[in-house]
Amino acid sequence: MPWSELQRRRPAWMTVRAPSAGGRHAELLGIMRGAGLHTVCEEARCPNIGECWGRGTATFQILGDVCTRACRYCAVTSGRPESAPEPLEPLRVARAVERMGLDHVVVTSVDRDDLPDRGAGHFAATIRAIRRASPGCGVEVLVPDFLGFREDALRIVLDAAPDVFNHNIETAEHLYRRVRPKGDYQRALDLLDSAKDVWAELHPGGPPLLTKSGLIVGMGETDEDVLGVLRDLREHRVDVATIGQYLQPTERHLPLDRWVTPAQFAEYRRAGEEMGFASVFAGPLVRSSYRADEQRLAARGESRAVAH
């Protein structure tokens, strides 16, 4: 089915409210622009940008806006980055977090396979800068796979003690060549599993590391594929799972395969909870960073009243 026709058939449950012209969304946009920062909310065309920015939350994208990978579902620009990481970016992110008064912040990045440490040092510097500026703020990192530098990268990032360690698996193993041609399914699982052991070595006697991963549905997988990925994640000790609907960014991107119903998302959540995940967030508009503070608290057995 042509992209345009499928988009015209977008079901009612995929309708989202456009961001308002003023208010909290406009305030955060001004802070981001003033600091010269990138957010994955904008780069990945997240459908929840109005809600999340309206609540005063955002996901910062560090290491520039050009990714060295070319995943077929992703709206982020791919190519060869023309510059090294900006050394003052961690400080600028931390100052923005402080100005926003955030309780929980997500820090992610483009893939930087061109860097010797794959960007791990920049992640660590950003975590520490946020800790200094906003000691009470929860810090979650959504990291790439650190191709060829995994063990060292894990030590660098986890030594800075993020509250949540996230790496998205995205889809079933048999779809990787088509969907994530430079990615590797088992490598993603091993990264998440190894993070637990590295954390325990670096922070003996402390609470265990909370790990997290996300899937996107509508890219050619079956419902059984989704359940299989969830089982693999649990076998690799992942605590939190997110599952959301794929939205094809442009005609050049991977074709949308299906619209998954809210009822089926509820089944994914039920199945994941039965498998032993501490928290499963599943829904058409769910994204890895969507209500990330609530995901963390739910996994810890806590709750927080949030205005909808």
C-alpha positions in Angstrom: 0.0 0.0 0.0 1.5 3.4 -0.9 2.8 5.6 1.9 0.3 8.4 1.3 -2.7 6.1 1.2 -1.7 4.4 4.5 -1.2 7.8 6.1 -4.7 8.8 5.0 -6.0 5.7 6.8 -4.4 6.6 10.1 -6.7 5.3 12.8 -8.4 7.6 15.4 -6.2 6.3 18.2 -3.2 7.7 16.5 -4.5 11.3 16.6 -2.5 13.7 18.7 -3.0 17.3 19.7 -0.6 19.7 18.1 1.6 21.7 20.5 0.1 25.0 21.6 1.7 28.3 20.4 2.6 29.4 23.9 2.9 28.1 27.4 5.4 25.6 28.7 6.1 24.1 25.2 7.1 27.6 23.9 9.2 28.2 27.1 11.2 25.0 26.6 11.7 25.6 22.9 13.2 29.0 23.8 15.6 27.4 26.3 16.6 24.8 23.8 17.2 27.3 21.0 19.0 29.7 23.3 21.4 26.9 24.4 21.9 25.6 20.8 20.8 22.1 21.9 19.2 19.2 20.0 16.3 17.1 21.3 15.3 13.7 20.0 11.7 14.9 20.4 12.3 17.1 17.3 14.9 15.1 15.4 12.8 11.9 15.5 9.5 13.7 15.0 8.1 12.2 18.2 4.2 12.5 18.2 4.3 13.2 22.0 6.3 16.4 21.8 3.4 18.6 22.7 2.4 16.6 25.7 6.0 16.0 27.0 7.2 19.5 26.5 3.9 20.8 27.9 4.7 18.8 31.1 8.2 20.2 31.2 10.1 17.1 30.2 12.4 16.5 27.2 15.0 14.1 25.8 18.3 15.7 25.0 20.3 14.5 22.0 24.0 15.0 22.4 27.0 14.4 20.0 25.4 16.4 17.2 22.5 15.8 14.8 24.2 13.6 12.1 24.2 9.8 12.7 26.8 7.4 11.3 24.1 4.7 10.9 21.2 4.7 8.5 18.4 2.7 10.1 15.5 2.6 7.7 12.8 3.6 10.2 14.6 6.6 11.7 14.1 10.3 10.8 17.4 11.5 12.2 19.9 12.7 9.5 22.5 10.1 8.6 25.9 10.7 7.1 29.5 11.6 8.1 29.6 14.1 11.0 31.8 17.0 10.1 33.0 18.0 13.6 34.1 16.5 16.9 31.8 16.6 20.0 31.3 20.1 21.3 33.3 20.2 24.6 30.9 22.6 26.4 27.7 20.7 25.4 27.5 18.7 28.7 27.6 22.0 30.6 24.9 23.5 28.3 22.7 20.5 28.8 23.1 20.7 32.5 22.3 24.4 32.6 19.1 23.8 30.5 18.0 20.9 32.8 18.5 23.3 35.8 16.5 26.1 34.2 13.7 23.7 33.3 13.5 22.4 36.8 13.3 18.8 35.6 12.9 15.8 38.0 14.0 13.3 35.4 16.0 13.8 32.2 16.8 11.4 29.3 20.1 11.8 27.5 20.5 10.1 24.1 22.7 10.5 21.1 23.2 9.8 17.4 25.6 6.9 16.7 29.1 8.2 16.5 31.1 5.2 15.0 33.7 7.8 13.9 34.8 8.5 17.4 37.5 6.4 19.2 35.3 5.9 22.3 32.0 6.0 20.3 30.9 9.0 22.4 31.0 7.3 25.8 33.1 10.0 27.4 30.7 12.6 26.3 27.8 10.7 27.9 29.7 10.4 31.2 30.6 14.1 31.1 26.9 15.0 30.6 25.7 12.8 33.4 28.2 14.4 35.8 27.4 17.9 34.7 23.7 17.3 35.3 24.4 15.8 38.7 26.4 18.9 39.8 23.7 21.3 38.5 20.6 19.4 39.6 21.5 16.8 42.3 18.0 15.6 42.8 17.3 15.0 39.1 17.0 11.4 37.9 19.3 10.7 34.9 18.5 8.2 32.2 20.8 7.4 29.3 19.7 5.9 26.0 22.9 4.8 24.4 24.1 3.4 21.1 25.7 -0.1 20.9 29.3 1.4 21.1 30.4 -0.9 18.3 33.9 -2.3 18.8 34.3 -0.5 22.2 31.6 -2.0 24.3 33.3 -3.1 27.5 35.4 0.1 27.8 32.4 2.3 26.9 30.2 0.6 29.6 32.8 1.3 32.2 33.1 4.9 31.2 29.3 5.6 31.1 28.3 3.5 34.2 31.1 4.9 36.3 29.2 8.2 36.1 26.2 6.4 37.7 23.1 7.0 35.6 19.8 6.0 37.2 18.6 4.1 34.2 20.6 2.5 31.4 18.6 2.1 28.1 19.5 0.6 24.7 16.7 0.0 22.3 16.4 -3.4 20.6 13.8 -2.0 18.2 12.7 -5.1 16.3 12.9 -8.9 15.8 16.2 -10.5 14.9 15.1 -11.7 11.5 14.3 -8.1 10.5 17.6 -6.6 11.4 19.2 -6.8 8.0 16.3 -4.9 6.5 15.5 -2.5 9.3 18.9 -1.9 11.1 21.5 -2.9 8.5 24.5 -1.8 10.7 23.0 -3.1 13.9 23.2 -6.6 15.4 20.4 -8.2 17.5 22.6 -10.3 19.8 25.1 -7.4 20.2 22.2 -5.3 21.5 21.1 -8.0 24.0 24.7 -8.6 25.2 25.2 -4.8 25.8 22.2 -4.7 28.1 23.2 -7.9 29.9 26.8 -6.8 30.3 25.8 -3.5 31.8 24.4 -5.3 34.9 27.7 -7.0 35.6 29.9 -3.9 34.9 27.6 -1.9 37.2 27.9 -4.4 40.0 31.7 -4.3 39.8 31.8 -0.5 39.7 29.2 0.1 42.5 29.5 -2.9 44.9 26.9 -2.9 47.7 24.7 -0.4 45.9 21.2 -0.9 44.3 21.2 -2.9 41.1 21.2 -1.1 37.8 17.8 -0.5 36.2 18.0 -1.5 32.5 15.5 -0.8 29.8 14.8 -1.4 26.1 12.2 -0.6 23.5 10.5 -2.0 20.5 8.7 -0.4 17.6 5.9 -2.4 15.9 4.5 -2.1 12.4 7.8 -2.8 10.6 7.1 -6.3 9.4 7.1 -8.2 12.7 4.3 -10.6 13.9 2.8 -10.6 17.4 4.7 -13.7 18.1 7.9 -11.9 17.1 7.1 -9.2 19.7 6.7 -11.8 22.4 9.9 -13.5 21.3 11.8 -10.3 21.7 10.3 -9.7 25.1 11.4 -13.2 26.2 15.0 -12.5 24.9 15.1 -9.2 26.8 14.0 -10.9 30.1 16.6 -13.6 29.6 19.2 -10.8 29.4 17.9 -9.3 32.7 16.2 -6.2 31.2 13.8 -4.6 33.8 11.7 -2.2 31.7 10.2 -2.5 28.2 8.5 0.0 26.0 6.5 -0.9 22.9 5.1 1.7 20.5 3.7 2.1 17.0 6.0 2.8 14.0 5.2 6.0 12.1 6.9 6.1 8.6 8.7 9.5 8.5 8.8 9.9 4.7 8.3 7.8 1.5 12.0 7.1 1.5 11.8 5.3 4.9 10.7 1.7 5.6 7.1 1.2 4.6 4.6 1.0 7.4 3.4 -2.6 7.6 0.4 -2.4 9.9 -1.5 -0.4 12.5 -1.4 -2.2 15.9 -4.6 -1.8 17.9 -4.7 -0.5 21.5 -6.2 -3.9 22.5 -3.1 -5.7 21.1 -0.8 -3.3 22.9 -2.6 -4.2 26.1 -1.9 -7.9 25.4 1.8 -7.1 24.9 1.8 -5.4 28.3 0.0 -8.2 30.0 2.4 -10.8 28.5 5.5 -8.7 29.4 4.3 -8.4 33.0 3.8 -12.1 33.2 7.3 -12.6 32.0 8.6 -10.7 35.0 9.4 -7.2 33.7 9.3 -4.6 36.5 7.4 -2.2 34.2 6.0 -2.5 30.7 4.7 0.6 28.9 2.9 -0.4 25.7 0.6 1.8 23.5 0.3 3.3 20.1 2.0 6.6 21.1 4.5 5.1 23.5 8.1 5.9 22.8 11.2 4.9 24.7 11.5 8.2 26.5 7.7 8.7 26.9 6.9 9.5 30.6 10.3 8.1 31.4 10.1 9.4 35.0 6.9 7.3 35.5 8.6 4.2 33.9 11.4 4.5 36.4 9.1 4.9 39.4 6.9 2.1 38.3 9.8 -0.2 38.0 10.9 0.7 41.5 7.4 0.1 42.8 6.6 3.7 43.4 4.1 6.1 41.8 3.7 9.7 41.0 0.6 11.8 40.3 1.0 13.4 36.9 -1.4 15.8 35.2 -2.7 14.5 31.9 
